Amino acid sequence: EVQLVETGGGLIQPGGSLRLSCAASGFTVSSSYMSWVRQAPGKGLEWVSVLYSGGNTYYADSVKGRFTISRDNSKNTLYLQMNSLRAEDTAVYYCARRYSSSWAHQWWGQGTLVTVSS
Amino acid sequence: QSALTQPPSASGSPGQSVTISCTGTSSDIGGYNYVSWYQQHPGKAPKLMIYEVSKRPSGVPDRFSGSKSGNTASLTVSGLQAEDEADYYCSSYAGSNNCVFGTGTKVTVL
């Protein structure tokens, strides 16, 4: 059974850093296209970043230069390092596995809430 | 990259059909056949309902169908059921390894 479990969310002050983790089971992260998608409270979905199986990474303009997506193959886990956090980064962060031939996100975790506030 | 435009709400009675539009530009919806639709119940993660404009993942009822014309994609839910009441989001590839989601539509089953 495929499962994605995000952890690492919490309350953080503006300008701070946080690392989110997404532990996968039932498939191999290193062979997959993995994304982070976020949803601000009461708002819509926003794509954040993608990590391809070959190692290439891409980011939304809103987080470029501040967020870093990575993975640990030995732990079958995806990460999102978030630096210089702003109030507008407050959201539930989901990790998701994408179809390799499409931009459709097939499997999603339950999400982890990040709140940026002083 | 601007969000795709969806109507805030749509509704229908059980057994009826409802169609949700998703309007973008020639740089996203109009330029690629990579439109997806997601269903999200309150407090839950999104669920993929349609991909590549009109394909259904395994397990998704054939009551859900998708189409595209120009810069606008559509999701139709036929034979509405109570469990179809949820938020629906479209999504499209927008070039340069970028993805854009729609503003979301709340579907109410009357």
Interface residues (C-beta under 8 A of the other chain):
Chain A: S35 V37 G44 L45 E46 W47 V50 N56 Y58 A60 D61 Y94 Y99 S102 W103 A104 H105 Q106 W108 G109 Q110 G111
Chain B: Q1 A3 Y34 S36 Y38 K44 A45 P46 K47 L48 Y51 E52 P57 Y89 S91 S92 Y93 S96 N97 N98 C99 V100 F101 G102 T103 G104
